[in-house]
Amino acid sequence: MKKFATLLAGTAVSMTMVGSAMAEKWDMPMAYSATNFHSENGAKFAKCVTDGTNKAIEITTHPSGSLFKGAEIKRAVQTGQVPIGERLLSGHQNENAVFGFDSIPFLATSFDASQKLFKAAKPAMDKLLASQGMTMLYAVPWPPQGLYFKKEVNSVADMKGVKFRSYNTATARLAELTGMLPVQIEAAEISQAFATGVAESMISSGATGYDRKVWESLTHFYEVDAWLPYNYVLVNNDAWAKVSPENQKIIQDCAATAQAEGLEASKAYTQFTLDGLKKGGMTVGRAGDGLVNELKEIGKTMTSEWLKASGEEGKAIVDGFNK
């Protein structure tokens, strides 16, 4: 009986060791501050997975570009430096124009239109990501993009020579076509860039400006609803293949919840952050018709350029959206 008890104890220890060995700790880099709604949504997703898999997959989020800077996150997931991460894929439009489908100016300017465009683009995005060894788990749009300045702007001519924070190919091209000077700046560096004069303007949502307290440096926010870019949570396919089918299902269910809740959070955050910019002392309101019309003409040029760069895949996305 003593030998049997010893055997059972040894077996229990062995099983515990096996269970520990099977547990996976996943670091999840994120580019935006911990208080940003994307980061908060990601933290909830991480907890859902950790609890749902009983810590077989334990996800720890790293917001504010603390583990990898925003521009480095996609590469980190793709090369297996981390198994999972969140990234604004339009930041990689220079790799493949399809990544920039959500940044075509004035194509999809509302949440409903944005969802329709995302649905049209998802097959092409899934195919492209698969070719790079990754899978999209969920995606959440930002609120509509508006223009920030440290002065009153009523026309494109007023923008000439202004130092403009860009974060992808589309924003850099917008700067060029309006006569502004593009400066590549990651989200985590925005506050410092404006405070030191490295940048004087940007196109972004009210959420980014609110999170970074840009009223300390800027004075005006113009609502133009140019586009609604998406943040994507990506998983490395090699890491994904090691996850049991049961836990894959749990992760997918958590991802579906995060996508739905993230969308609602984005909608709710839109007015909240615009109100926050006003409280901070900024002038907030719709851009004048003259400025909007000039921007839409520039948008037509950028749309034509994107369609040329994205080829048949881009045409299929826009055609699918327009149906």
N, C-alpha and C positions, 0 to 999 in steps of 0.2 A: 504494500500500500504506500510505503514511503517512496519507493521508486516511481510508482504511478503518479503520486502527487508532485514529485520533482519533475517528471516528464510533462505534466499538465502546466506547471509553472513555467517551464522552459518554452513550451509551445505558446503560452500567452505572451511571454516576452518577445518571442520571435514574431508573432502576429502584430504586436504593437510596433516593432521595428519596421515590418513590411508596410504597415499603414502609414508610418511617418515617412518612409522612403517614397511612397506613392503620392504623398501630399505635394502639391506644387504651389510655390509662392511666386506670384506674378506681379512685377512692378509695372505700373501704368503711367507713363509720362503724359502730362497735359501742359498746354502752353499758357493757359490763362489763370488768373488769380483764383485762390481757393474760394473766394466769395462770388465769383462769376457763376451764372446759372448753369453753364456747361460743366464747370468743375463740380458744382454741387450735385448735378445730375449724375456725373460720372462716379462720384463718391457713393451715391445711393446704388448705382449699378454694381459697383465693386462689393458693397455690403450684401446685396441680393445674391450675387454669385458665391461669395464666401459663406454665407449662411445656408444658401440652398444646396451647396455641395458638401455641407458639413466640413468646410475648410479643406476639402480635397483640392480645390482651387482657391487659394487665398490671394485676393487682389488688393494691392496697396497703391493708391493714387499719389502722384507727385505733381501738384499744380505749379503754376508760375514759371514753367520752364526750368524747374529746380534740378531735374535729372538730366534732361536733354532740352536744348533750346527748341523753340517751335519748328524751325527749319530742319532740325536734325531728327525729329521724331519719326517721320515716315521711314527714313533710312534705317533708324535703329530697329524698328519693327521688321522691316524687310530683310535685314541681315541677321536677325535673331539676337541682337544685343538685348532686346526686351521682347517678351512674347506678345505684348498688347500696348496700344497707345492711341491717343486722340490727336488728330491733325486736321487743319484746314487744307483740304487737298487742292484747292485752287491755287495755293502757294506753289504747286508743282506743275503749273500749266506749261512751263517751259520744257518739261519732259514730254508731255503729251497734251495737246490742246483739249482733249476730252475732259481732263481734270478741271477745266475752267468753265464747264457748261453752266454752272450756277452763278457766274459772274458776267454774263452777257448783259450789258446795260439796257434797262427798260424792256426786257423780254418778259420776265416774271416779276411783278412788282408788289405782289400781295402774298400772304401765307397760302391761300388756296391755289394761286397760280404757281407758286413755288413748289408745292406738293405735287402738282400735275407735271411740272418740269422734271422733278426728281424721279417720278415714276417712269417717265419717258427715257431718262438717262440711265437708270439703274442697271439694265442688262449690259450696256456698254461699259459701265463702271465696274461691274462684277467681273466681266471678262478681262478688262485691263488689269485690275488688281490681282486676279488669279495668275495672270502671266508674270506678275512680279512676286508671287509667292505669298499673297495676303488675301484675307477675306474680310469684307465689311460686316460688322456686327450690328451697328446702328448708326443713324445720322440724324442730326438735329439742326434746323436752320437758325441763323441769327435773325434778329429783327431787321426790318428794311434799312438799307444803308443811306446815310445822309452825309452832308458836307460840314466839316468843322473849319473855322477860321478864327484868326485873332483880329479881324476887322470886318466891317460890313462889305458884302459882296452882292452886286446886283447884275453882273454880266460876266461872261467868260473873260472879257478884257481886264476885269478887276483882279483876275487870278494870276496874271502874267508875272513871272519871276518869284512867285511864292514857293517856299520850300515845302514839299508835299510828302507826307509819310506814305510809302507804298508797301504792300505786303504780298503782291502777286503780279503776274504779267499784266492783268487787266488794269490794276490801279496805276502801274507805271505808265502804261499806254495812255490812260486817261490824263495823267499829268502832262505827258508830252503834247497831247492834242489840245490842251487848254493853256499851254504855255507855262505851266508850273515846272518846278524842278524836283523830280522824284528822288527820294532818299529811302532806301530799304531799311525798315525798322520793325523788329519783332514786337509783339504785344507787350511783353514784359518790360520793354525799354521805352514805352511811349511816354510815361511821365517825365523821365529824365530828358528825353529828346526835346519835348516841348519846353521844359523849364530852362534848358540850356540854349534854345534857339536852333538846334540842329534841324528841327521841323517846325512849321508854322501852321500846318493844315493837314487834314486827312479826310478820307471817306470811310465811314464806319457806322456802326449802329449806335444808338443811344446807350446801349449796354456797355460798350467798350469805354466810351467817354465817361460814363458814370462811375464805372469800376476804377478808372484811373484818375478821377477827380480833375479832368482836364480844364475845368473852370478856373483852376489856379493859374493857367497860362493862356487859355483861349477865351473868346468872347461870344462867338456866334455858332449856332447849329442850324443848318438849313435842311428841312425834310424834303428829300427828292425821290425817295423810294427807288433807288437805282437798281438794286438787286438784293437777294437774300442768300448769302453764301452759307454753306453747310460745314459743320464740324463732323468728322467721321471717327468712329472707333474701329480700329483695325486690329486683327489678330494674325500673327505669323502662322502660315499653314502647317509648318512642321510642328509647332507647339500645339496647334489645333488638332492635328492627327493623333496626338498622344492622349487626348482627352477621351474618356469613355463616352459611348453614345448617350448614356443616361445623363452625364454631366454636360455634354454638348447641348442636350435639350434644355437643361436648366439654364445654361448661359444664354441660349437663344430666347427663352422666355423672359429672362431678365432684360435682355437687349430690346425686345419688343416693348416691354414696359417703359424702359428708359427713352425709347424713341417717341412713344406717345406722350409721356409726361414731359419730356424735353420740349416738344412742340408747344404744349400748353403753357409751359413756363416761359418760353420765348414770347408768346403772344401777350402774356400777363406782364412780362418785364418791359415790353415796348413802351407803354404809357408811363409806367412807374419810373423808368430811367429818364424819359423826357422831362417829367416833373422834377426829377432829381437834378437835372442840368439847370433847370430854371431856378430852383432853390439855391443852387450854387452861384447864381448870378449871371448865367448866360442868357442871351437872347435866343429864343427857340421858336421856330415857326416854319411854315411852308415857304419854299423858295418862290420868288416871283415868276410869273409866266414867261417873261423874257428869258430869264436864266434857264428855266426848265426846257424851253424850246431849243435853246442853243445846245444844251446838254444832250437832248434827244437826237439832234443832228449828229453830234459826236458819237452817240450810241449806235447810230446806223452804220457809221464807218467801222466801229469796233466789231459790230455783229458781222459785217461782211468779211472782215479780216479773220474773225474766229471761224466762220464757216469755211473759208479757204484753207485755214490751217488744220481744221479737224476732219476735212474730207467727207467721205460718205457716212462715217459714223456720226459726225456732227449734224449733217443734213437730216439723218434719220431721227436724231434726238429732237431737233426743232420741228420736223414734220410731225412727229408723234405728239409733241406738245400742242401744236396748232390744230390737231384733229378734234 
